[in-house]
Amino acid sequence: MKRYVNSALLYAVLAMAGGVFYRKFTKFSGFTAQTTLSVVHTHYFLLGLVFFLLLLVLEKNLSFTGEKTGRVLAVYHIGLNLTAVMLVVRGVTQVMGTNLSRGADAAISGMAGIGHILLGVSLVLLLLQIKRGVSASLS
């Protein structure tokens, strides 16, 4: 359970840092249009902080953590951070007005897509573990 609290704390700090970076970077650059930097804060806040706090409550009540949970969570962390890094890369290029080649644009989108896929797969695997925990606690 300590792992869940530490993860929630880490993602809270990253969420705040993402929000501050978005505000200050766009302000100093004089950028007023939409940018993907604006969603880094919410991704880290909801998919990081809130998600791990929910896991903490579920673990306390259901004891769902098994031998595979660590690997699934590692994939979740990789997916979330890959997604956030690609949002930052995309946002910085938007704010700076960088003209990307089709290949670079596709690479950023592809890496963000891989991050989202890793998040989705690991989320489903965690939900299956939680379902097993619920079934075991009802038996």
Secondary structure, DSSP 8 states (H G I E B T S, - for coil): -HHHHHHHHHHHHHHHHHHHHHHHHHHHHT--S--GGGGHHHHHIIIIIIHHHHHHHHHHHH----TTHHHHHHHHHHHHHHHHHHHHHHHHHHHHT----HHHHHHHHHHHHHHHHHHHHHHHHHHHHHHHHHHHHH-
